Amino acid sequence: MTRRLLLVTGLLVAVAGLGVLWWWNARPAQPSVSSADVATPAPAESPEPVGHITATLYYLAEDGAQLVAVRQDVPLAEGGLAAQGRELVWAQLAAPPDPQRSPIPAGTALRAFYVTARGDAFVDLSADVSTGHPGGSLGELLTVAALVNVVTTNLPAVRRVQILIEGQEVDTLAGHVDLRRPLPQDLSLVRGES
């Protein structure tokens, strides 16, 4: 009798184990950003700037086929890396000084900016970055490069940048550049850089 009981118990444990394995593999994929990876998002309002830093921002070259790096004063934020990252992205999204033209659609707003412990920054933008985009693969490349480069050039602790739209991961901005994972700095589209 005990042999039979052990056999039945062993079969039940094996079936339960297979059920758990099946459930584990069949469940929906988790978001690529876990709460353990993400530093606390910075508050929506920026602390009062103490001073300024000279940062590199990226605008369209005259021919519209490349970016140009422009040094510009940006408020120095208290509150760490995420606060300074927000200041940099806000400066990049602001109307450019004459005669510069922005590669980012007008009206695009920063919703959130945070950095993981691994050095990945997440830039959450309003839908205007996609709905207001003129399209084209080069235009999309320049928009993405400006956003990634403004963060990675000015914040050495950030290695890669992932662009989110309205808090969601997206496949592309306008159908061309893969945005499903964080992107590293790429200066190949910047005139005079490489």
ChimeraX attribute file (.defattr): number of C-alpha atoms within 10 A of each C-alpha:
attribute: neighborCount
match mode: 1-to-1
recipient: residues
	/A:1	6
	/A:2	7
	/A:3	8
	/A:4	9
	/A:5	10
	/A:6	11
	/A:7	12
	/A:8	12
	/A:9	12
	/A:10	12
	/A:11	12
	/A:12	12
	/A:13	12
	/A:14	12
	/A:15	12
	/A:16	12
	/A:17	12
	/A:18	12
	/A:19	11
	/A:20	12
	/A:21	11
	/A:22	11
	/A:23	11
	/A:24	11
	/A:25	9
	/A:26	9
	/A:27	8
	/A:28	8
	/A:29	8
	/A:30	7
	/A:31	9
	/A:32	10
	/A:33	11
	/A:34	9
	/A:35	10
	/A:36	9
	/A:37	14
	/A:38	17
	/A:39	15
	/A:40	13
	/A:41	14
	/A:42	19
	/A:43	12
	/A:44	12
	/A:45	8
	/A:46	14
	/A:47	12
	/A:48	10
	/A:49	14
	/A:50	9
	/A:51	11
	/A:52	12
	/A:53	15
	/A:54	13
	/A:55	20
	/A:56	21
	/A:57	27
	/A:58	27
	/A:59	25
	/A:60	22
	/A:61	17
	/A:62	12
	/A:63	7
	/A:64	15
	/A:65	14
	/A:66	21
	/A:67	27
	/A:68	20
	/A:69	20
	/A:70	13
	/A:71	12
	/A:72	13
	/A:73	14
	/A:74	21
	/A:75	18
	/A:76	21
	/A:77	22
	/A:78	15
	/A:79	13
	/A:80	10
	/A:81	18
	/A:82	24
	/A:83	21
	/A:84	24
	/A:85	27
	/A:86	23
	/A:87	21
	/A:88	26
	/A:89	22
	/A:90	16
	/A:91	19
	/A:92	22
	/A:93	21
	/A:94	15
	/A:95	14
	/A:96	15
	/A:97	11
	/A:98	6
	/A:99	7
	/A:100	15
	/A:101	16
	/A:102	22
	/A:103	27
	/A:104	27
	/A:105	16
	/A:106	14
	/A:107	14
	/A:108	19
	/A:109	18
	/A:110	19
	/A:111	16
	/A:112	20
	/A:113	26
	/A:114	21
	/A:115	24
	/A:116	19
	/A:117	12
	/A:118	13
	/A:119	18
	/A:120	22
	/A:121	29
	/A:122	25
	/A:123	23
	/A:124	20
	/A:125	21
	/A:126	17
	/A:127	18
	/A:128	16
	/A:129	21
	/A:130	19
	/A:131	13
	/A:132	14
	/A:133	19
	/A:134	13
	/A:135	15
	/A:136	11
	/A:137	12
	/A:138	15
	/A:139	20
	/A:140	22
	/A:141	20
	/A:142	23
	/A:143	23
	/A:144	23
	/A:145	23
	/A:146	29
	/A:147	23
	/A:148	28
	/A:149	23
	/A:150	22
	/A:151	28
	/A:152	22
	/A:153	17
	/A:154	17
	/A:155	18
	/A:156	9
	/A:157	16
	/A:158	22
	/A:159	18
	/A:160	20
	/A:161	26
	/A:162	21
	/A:163	26
	/A:164	25
	/A:165	19
	/A:166	17
	/A:167	15
	/A:168	11
	/A:169	18
	/A:170	15
	/A:171	15
	/A:172	17
	/A:173	22
	/A:174	19
	/A:175	13
	/A:176	15
	/A:177	15
	/A:178	15
	/A:179	18
	/A:180	14
	/A:181	16
	/A:182	17
	/A:183	20
	/A:184	16
	/A:185	19
	/A:186	16
	/A:187	17
	/A:188	12
	/A:189	17
	/A:190	21
	/A:191	14
	/A:192	11
	/A:193	11
	/A:194	8
